[in-house]
Amino acid sequence: MSETVKENNRSAGSNSTVPRLFVLELNAGRIYSTNTDGSDQKTIVTDCHLPDGIVVDVDAGHIYWTNMGVPSLDDGSIERADLDGKNRKTILAQGQTHTPKQIILDRRGRKLYWCDREGMRVMRCNLDGSQLETLIETGRGDIDRRDQTKWCVGLTIDAKYGHIYWSQKGPDNAGLGRILRANIDIPAGQTATTRTDIETFFDGLPEPIDLELDVENRVLYWTDRGDPPRGNTVNRASIDNKPAEPEIVITHLMEGIGIALDVAGDRMFVTDLAGSVYSARLDGSVEKNILFAQGNLTGIAYAEIPKEQ
């Protein structure tokens, strides 16, 4: 099959679905969706309070997103809406989480997971916001909060082995960024602050931000905001056979933030704070700038959603 036919097949989706991107624009406080080539841009939600992370629950017909809020005010929140932005609802009210960042959905367990930056936590709850839990707590209080190595930012789950991966970015360009791994559930008899199963997956990184896991091929992808050569990049590494150094697959981002994978289509989508959305194959080749000058972009999600009737 030719590459053109493959691309057309990926772009078309199935007979009943269409591939769409959902993108967060931080400064404008809005969510919009587009085709995977950047066309047909539609604003679906406005008046968000500094949105950062987004995930799509196609089965339930919902999007969930985090509102970072103003860090000094501890007014972060999580909201939900239908795929078209209607029926908007607050899942976690302001103050239940401090500065929520990347959010992911455990489809099997029907749970939301996210990182709380200034809260220095990895958290989860049910899809309706109930049963709020702190799984990992790296610090507490104003003194700890000033230590950016304790800030939790991006995360993903390896359901096969019951692991959670998350990033702690560290100060700007300090080379103190880390990606860590632990069991999803807190070991018996331990707490979010005392658990002993946390291990460092990579350290010495510029500023690792959002994570995505290619579950099929067991490869972890992440964006990094720091300066070149290792920063402003997309990186990847096998999680079962971890290399000495991660592979850089995309460079020259302008403060890279969001990343979304379409593994079946062999492509990724990446946002940066300068307002660009990029697409590329999973190895970083055939890179395209599909949108630019879109404001300060943060989270991005890919989903194949039902076609409009």
DRENFI-833289 format. One record per residue (C-alpha): residue number from 1; chain; x, y, z. Coordinates in steps of 0.2 Angstrom, whole numbers, padded with zeros to 4 digits. Layout:
+------+-------+-------+-------+-------+
! resi ! chain !     x !     y !     z !
+------+-------+-------+-------+-------+
!  NUM !     A !     X !     Y !     Z !
...
+------+-------+-------+-------+-------+
This chain:
+------+-------+-------+-------+-------+
! resi ! chain !     x !     y !     z !
+------+-------+-------+-------+-------+
!    1 !     A !  0000 !  0000 !  0000 !
!    2 !     A !  0007 !  0017 ! -0005 !
!    3 !     A !  0011 !  0030 !  0009 !
!    4 !     A ! -0002 !  0042 !  0001 !
!    5 !     A ! -0016 !  0028 !  0003 !
!    6 !     A ! -0010 !  0025 !  0021 !
!    7 !     A ! -0011 !  0043 !  0025 !
!    8 !     A ! -0029 !  0045 !  0017 !
!    9 !     A ! -0035 !  0029 !  0027 !
!   10 !     A ! -0028 !  0037 !  0043 !
!   11 !     A ! -0036 !  0053 !  0040 !
!   12 !     A ! -0053 !  0046 !  0035 !
!   13 !     A ! -0055 !  0036 !  0051 !
!   14 !     A ! -0068 !  0022 !  0051 !
!   15 !     A ! -0085 !  0023 !  0042 !
!   16 !     A ! -0093 !  0030 !  0059 !
!   17 !     A ! -0079 !  0040 !  0066 !
!   18 !     A ! -0067 !  0055 !  0062 !
!   19 !     A ! -0050 !  0058 !  0069 !
!   20 !     A ! -0050 !  0075 !  0079 !
!   21 !     A ! -0037 !  0085 !  0089 !
!   22 !     A ! -0043 !  0094 !  0105 !
!   23 !     A ! -0031 !  0108 !  0109 !
!   24 !     A ! -0030 !  0120 !  0124 !
!   25 !     A ! -0025 !  0138 !  0122 !
!   26 !     A ! -0019 !  0144 !  0139 !
!   27 !     A ! -0020 !  0163 !  0137 !
!   28 !     A ! -0037 !  0164 !  0128 !
!   29 !     A ! -0044 !  0151 !  0140 !
!   30 !     A ! -0052 !  0141 !  0127 !
!   31 !     A ! -0053 !  0123 !  0120 !
!   32 !     A ! -0054 !  0120 !  0101 !
!   33 !     A ! -0055 !  0105 !  0090 !
!   34 !     A ! -0048 !  0102 !  0073 !
!   35 !     A ! -0045 !  0089 !  0060 !
!   36 !     A ! -0028 !  0081 !  0061 !
!   37 !     A ! -0021 !  0093 !  0047 !
!   38 !     A ! -0026 !  0108 !  0057 !
!   39 !     A ! -0042 !  0112 !  0046 !
!   40 !     A ! -0060 !  0114 !  0052 !
!   41 !     A ! -0055 !  0123 !  0068 !
!   42 !     A ! -0070 !  0124 !  0080 !
!   43 !     A ! -0070 !  0133 !  0097 !
!   44 !     A ! -0080 !  0122 !  0109 !
!   45 !     A ! -0076 !  0129 !  0126 !
!   46 !     A ! -0072 !  0146 !  0132 !
!   47 !     A ! -0069 !  0155 !  0149 !
!   48 !     A ! -0057 !  0141 !  0155 !
!   49 !     A ! -0046 !  0146 !  0170 !
!   50 !     A ! -0028 !  0144 !  0163 !
!   51 !     A ! -0031 !  0126 !  0155 !
!   52 !     A ! -0017 !  0114 !  0154 !
!   53 !     A ! -0021 !  0096 !  0152 !
!   54 !     A ! -0035 !  0087 !  0142 !
!   55 !     A ! -0041 !  0069 !  0139 !
!   56 !     A ! -0055 !  0062 !  0129 !
!   57 !     A ! -0067 !  0049 !  0134 !
!   58 !     A ! -0075 !  0044 !  0118 !
!   59 !     A ! -0085 !  0030 !  0125 !
!   60 !     A ! -0094 !  0042 !  0137 !
!   61 !     A ! -0094 !  0056 !  0125 !
!   62 !     A ! -0084 !  0068 !  0136 !
!   63 !     A ! -0069 !  0078 !  0137 !
!   64 !     A ! -0060 !  0082 !  0154 !
!   65 !     A ! -0048 !  0096 !  0157 !
!   66 !     A ! -0038 !  0104 !  0170 !
!   67 !     A ! -0038 !  0122 !  0175 !
!   68 !     A ! -0021 !  0127 !  0183 !
!   69 !     A ! -0028 !  0143 !  0190 !
!   70 !     A ! -0016 !  0155 !  0199 !
!   71 !     A ! -0003 !  0146 !  0208 !
!   72 !     A ! -0003 !  0158 !  0223 !
!   73 !     A ! -0022 !  0157 !  0225 !
!   74 !     A ! -0023 !  0138 !  0226 !
!   75 !     A ! -0038 !  0138 !  0214 !
!   76 !     A ! -0035 !  0124 !  0202 !
!   77 !     A ! -0050 !  0114 !  0196 !
!   78 !     A ! -0056 !  0100 !  0184 !
!   79 !     A ! -0070 !  0101 !  0172 !
!   80 !     A ! -0080 !  0090 !  0160 !
!   81 !     A ! -0090 !  0093 !  0145 !
!   82 !     A ! -0098 !  0084 !  0130 !
!   83 !     A ! -0087 !  0082 !  0114 !
!   84 !     A ! -0095 !  0097 !  0107 !
!   85 !     A ! -0092 !  0108 !  0123 !
!   86 !     A ! -0110 !  0107 !  0129 !
!   87 !     A ! -0116 !  0101 !  0146 !
!   88 !     A ! -0101 !  0109 !  0155 !
!   89 !     A ! -0099 !  0103 !  0173 !
!   90 !     A ! -0086 !  0105 !  0187 !
!   91 !     A ! -0079 !  0089 !  0193 !
!   92 !     A ! -0067 !  0095 !  0206 !
!   93 !     A ! -0070 !  0113 !  0213 !
!   94 !     A ! -0057 !  0126 !  0215 !
!   95 !     A ! -0045 !  0122 !  0228 !
!   96 !     A ! -0047 !  0103 !  0229 !
!   97 !     A ! -0031 !  0102 !  0218 !
!   98 !     A ! -0018 !  0116 !  0218 !
!   99 !     A ! -0011 !  0117 !  0201 !
!  100 !     A ! -0017 !  0102 !  0190 !
!  101 !     A ! -0007 !  0099 !  0175 !
!  102 !     A ! -0008 !  0084 !  0163 !
!  103 !     A ! -0023 !  0073 !  0165 !
!  104 !     A ! -0026 !  0055 !  0159 !
!  105 !     A ! -0040 !  0043 !  0159 !
!  106 !     A ! -0039 !  0025 !  0165 !
!  107 !     A ! -0052 !  0018 !  0154 !
!  108 !     A ! -0053 !  0001 !  0162 !
!  109 !     A ! -0053 !  0007 !  0180 !
!  110 !     A ! -0064 !  0022 !  0175 !
!  111 !     A ! -0052 !  0034 !  0185 !
!  112 !     A ! -0044 !  0051 !  0181 !
!  113 !     A ! -0026 !  0054 !  0185 !
!  114 !     A ! -0016 !  0070 !  0185 !
!  115 !     A ! -0001 !  0079 !  0192 !
!  116 !     A ! -0003 !  0093 !  0204 !
!  117 !     A !  0012 !  0105 !  0201 !
!  118 !     A !  0013 !  0117 !  0216 !
!  119 !     A !  0003 !  0104 !  0226 !
!  120 !     A !  0018 !  0092 !  0223 !
!  121 !     A !  0006 !  0077 !  0221 !
!  122 !     A !  0000 !  0064 !  0209 !
!  123 !     A ! -0019 !  0062 !  0212 !
!  124 !     A ! -0034 !  0053 !  0205 !
!  125 !     A ! -0052 !  0052 !  0207 !
!  126 !     A ! -0068 !  0044 !  0200 !
!  127 !     A ! -0075 !  0051 !  0184 !
!  128 !     A ! -0088 !  0061 !  0194 !
!  129 !     A ! -0074 !  0068 !  0205 !
!  130 !     A ! -0078 !  0057 !  0220 !
!  131 !     A ! -0065 !  0046 !  0230 !
!  132 !     A ! -0052 !  0060 !  0228 !
!  133 !     A ! -0035 !  0052 !  0232 !
!  134 !     A ! -0016 !  0057 !  0233 !
!  135 !     A ! -0005 !  0043 !  0227 !
!  136 !     A !  0012 !  0052 !  0228 !
!  137 !     A !  0016 !  0068 !  0238 !
!  138 !     A !  0034 !  0075 !  0236 !
!  139 !     A !  0032 !  0089 !  0248 !
!  140 !     A !  0021 !  0100 !  0258 !
!  141 !     A !  0019 !  0118 !  0262 !
!  142 !     A !  0027 !  0134 !  0256 !
!  143 !     A !  0045 !  0130 !  0259 !
!  144 !     A !  0044 !  0114 !  0249 !
!  145 !     A !  0034 !  0122 !  0236 !
!  146 !     A !  0048 !  0134 !  0232 !
!  147 !     A !  0059 !  0119 !  0227 !
!  148 !     A !  0054 !  0116 !  0209 !
!  149 !     A !  0062 !  0098 !  0209 !
!  150 !     A !  0047 !  0093 !  0219 !
!  151 !     A !  0034 !  0099 !  0206 !
!  152 !     A !  0025 !  0085 !  0197 !
!  153 !     A !  0019 !  0090 !  0179 !
!  154 !     A !  0016 !  0076 !  0167 !
!  155 !     A !  0010 !  0058 !  0169 !
!  156 !     A !  0005 !  0041 !  0160 !
!  157 !     A !  0000 !  0024 !  0166 !
!  158 !     A !  0007 !  0007 !  0161 !
!  159 !     A ! -0008 ! -0004 !  0164 !
!  160 !     A !  0000 ! -0020 !  0159 !
!  161 !     A !  0012 ! -0019 !  0174 !
!  162 !     A !  0002 ! -0008 !  0185 !
!  163 !     A !  0015 !  0007 !  0185 !
!  164 !     A !  0013 !  0025 !  0184 !
!  165 !     A !  0026 !  0037 !  0176 !
!  166 !     A !  0027 !  0055 !  0180 !
!  167 !     A !  0039 !  0070 !  0177 !
!  168 !     A !  0046 !  0082 !  0190 !
!  169 !     A !  0053 !  0096 !  0179 !
!  170 !     A !  0065 !  0106 !  0191 !
!  171 !     A !  0070 !  0124 !  0189 !
!  172 !     A !  0072 !  0131 !  0171 !
!  173 !     A !  0086 !  0123 !  0162 !
!  174 !     A !  0094 !  0117 !  0178 !
!  175 !     A !  0096 !  0099 !  0172 !
!  176 !     A !  0087 !  0093 !  0187 !
!  177 !     A !  0072 !  0086 !  0178 !
!  178 !     A !  0067 !  0068 !  0182 !
!  179 !     A !  0055 !  0055 !  0176 !
!  180 !     A !  0050 !  0043 !  0190 !
!  181 !     A !  0040 !  0027 !  0191 !
!  182 !     A !  0030 !  0018 !  0204 !
!  183 !     A !  0016 !  0006 !  0207 !
!  184 !     A ! -0001 !  0014 !  0203 !
!  185 !     A ! -0007 !  0009 !  0221 !
!  186 !     A !  0001 !  0014 !  0237 !
!  187 !     A !  0010 ! -0002 !  0245 !
!  188 !     A !  0001 ! -0009 !  0260 !
!  189 !     A !  0005 !  0000 !  0276 !
!  190 !     A !  0013 !  0015 !  0267 !
!  191 !     A !  0007 !  0032 !  0263 !
!  192 !     A !  0009 !  0044 !  0248 !
!  193 !     A !  0023 !  0052 !  0257 !
!  194 !     A !  0032 !  0037 !  0264 !
!  195 !     A !  0030 !  0024 !  0250 !
!  196 !     A !  0046 !  0015 !  0246 !
!  197 !     A !  0042 !  0009 !  0228 !
!  198 !     A !  0047 !  0025 !  0219 !
!  199 !     A !  0062 !  0023 !  0207 !
!  200 !     A !  0070 !  0036 !  0195 !
!  201 !     A !  0068 !  0031 !  0177 !
!  202 !     A !  0078 !  0046 !  0170 !
!  203 !     A !  0087 !  0060 !  0178 !
!  204 !     A !  0098 !  0075 !  0173 !
!  205 !     A !  0084 !  0080 !  0160 !
!  206 !     A !  0082 !  0099 !  0156 !
!  207 !     A !  0063 !  0101 !  0160 !
!  208 !     A !  0052 !  0086 !  0156 !
!  209 !     A !  0034 !  0090 !  0154 !
!  210 !     A !  0020 !  0079 !  0147 !
!  211 !     A !  0021 !  0061 !  0144 !
!  212 !     A !  0013 !  0048 !  0133 !
!  213 !     A !  0015 !  0029 !  0132 !
!  214 !     A !  0014 !  0019 !  0116 !
!  215 !     A !  0007 !  0004 !  0125 !
!  216 !     A !  0008 ! -0008 !  0110 !
!  217 !     A !  0027 ! -0005 !  0108 !
!  218 !     A !  0031 ! -0001 !  0126 !
!  219 !     A !  0039 !  0016 !  0122 !
!  220 !     A !  0038 !  0031 !  0133 !
!  221 !     A !  0037 !  0048 !  0124 !
!  222 !     A !  0039 !  0065 !  0132 !
!  223 !     A !  0041 !  0084 !  0129 !
!  224 !     A !  0055 !  0094 !  0136 !
!  225 !     A !  0055 !  0113 !  0138 !
!  226 !     A !  0073 !  0116 !  0142 !
!  227 !     A !  0086 !  0124 !  0130 !
!  228 !     A !  0095 !  0114 !  0116 !
!  229 !     A !  0103 !  0102 !  0113 !
!  230 !     A !  0092 !  0091 !  0124 !
!  231 !     A !  0078 !  0104 !  0128 !
!  232 !     A !  0064 !  0110 !  0117 !
!  233 !     A !  0062 !  0092 !  0111 !
!  234 !     A !  0052 !  0076 !  0110 !
!  235 !     A !  0061 !  0061 !  0117 !
!  236 !     A !  0057 !  0043 !  0118 !
!  237 !     A !  0063 !  0027 !  0127 !
!  238 !     A !  0059 !  0009 !  0129 !
!  239 !     A !  0051 !  0006 !  0146 !
!  240 !     A !  0056 ! -0013 !  0146 !
!  241 !     A !  0074 ! -0011 !  0140 !
!  242 !     A !  0078 !  0007 !  0145 !
!  243 !     A !  0093 !  0014 !  0136 !
!  244 !     A !  0107 !  0024 !  0144 !
!  245 !     A !  0100 !  0040 !  0135 !
!  246 !     A !  0083 !  0044 !  0128 !
!  247 !     A !  0082 !  0046 !  0109 !
!  248 !     A !  0078 !  0063 !  0103 !
!  249 !     A !  0065 !  0062 !  0089 !
!  250 !     A !  0060 !  0081 !  0087 !
!  251 !     A !  0070 !  0096 !  0090 !
!  252 !     A !  0067 !  0115 !  0089 !
!  253 !     A !  0051 !  0117 !  0099 !
!  254 !     A !  0047 !  0133 !  0107 !
!  255 !     A !  0043 !  0128 !  0125 !
!  256 !     A !  0036 !  0111 !  0120 !
!  257 !     A !  0021 !  0106 !  0131 !
!  258 !     A !  0008 !  0094 !  0125 !
!  259 !     A !  0010 !  0077 !  0116 !
!  260 !     A ! -0003 !  0065 !  0109 !
!  261 !     A !  0000 !  0049 !  0100 !
!  262 !     A ! -0010 !  0040 !  0086 !
!  263 !     A !  0000 !  0024 !  0087 !
!  264 !     A ! -0011 !  0015 !  0074 !
!  265 !     A ! -0008 !  0029 !  0062 !
!  266 !     A !  0011 !  0030 !  0066 !
!  267 !     A !  0010 !  0048 !  0071 !
!  268 !     A !  0011 !  0060 !  0085 !
!  269 !     A !  0005 !  0078 !  0088 !
!  270 !     A !  0014 !  0091 !  0099 !
!  271 !     A !  0010 !  0108 !  0105 !
!  272 !     A !  0022 !  0122 !  0111 !
!  273 !     A !  0019 !  0138 !  0120 !
!  274 !     A !  0024 !  0148 !  0105 !
!  275 !     A !  0007 !  0143 !  0097 !
!  276 !     A !  0012 !  0129 !  0085 !
!  277 !     A !  0005 !  0112 !  0083 !
!  278 !     A !  0016 !  0099 !  0074 !
!  279 !     A !  0013 !  0082 !  0067 !
!  280 !     A !  0026 !  0069 !  0064 !
!  281 !     A !  0028 !  0050 !  0063 !
!  282 !     A !  0033 !  0041 !  0079 !
!  283 !     A !  0051 !  0042 !  0074 !
!  284 !     A !  0050 !  0060 !  0071 !
!  285 !     A !  0051 !  0060 !  0052 !
!  286 !     A !  0039 !  0069 !  0041 !
!  287 !     A !  0037 !  0083 !  0053 !
!  288 !     A !  0024 !  0096 !  0048 !
!  289 !     A !  0019 !  0112 !  0056 !
!  290 !     A !  0000 !  0110 !  0055 !
!  291 !     A ! -0005 !  0126 !  0065 !
!  292 !     A !  0005 !  0141 !  0070 !
!  293 !     A !  0003 !  0158 !  0080 !
!  294 !     A ! -0012 !  0150 !  0089 !
!  295 !     A ! -0008 !  0158 !  0106 !
!  296 !     A !  0000 !  0149 !  0121 !
!  297 !     A ! -0004 !  0131 !  0118 !
!  298 !     A ! -0003 !  0118 !  0132 !
!  299 !     A ! -0012 !  0101 !  0132 !
!  300 !     A ! -0017 !  0091 !  0116 !
!  301 !     A ! -0027 !  0075 !  0114 !
!  302 !     A ! -0031 !  0064 !  0099 !
!  303 !     A ! -0047 !  0054 !  0097 !
!  304 !     A ! -0058 !  0046 !  0084 !
!  305 !     A ! -0075 !  0053 !  0088 !
!  306 !     A ! -0092 !  0049 !  0081 !
!  307 !     A ! -0096 !  0058 !  0065 !
!  308 !     A ! -0110 !  0071 !  0066 !
!  309 !     A ! -0126 !  0064 !  0059 !
+------+-------+-------+-------+-------+
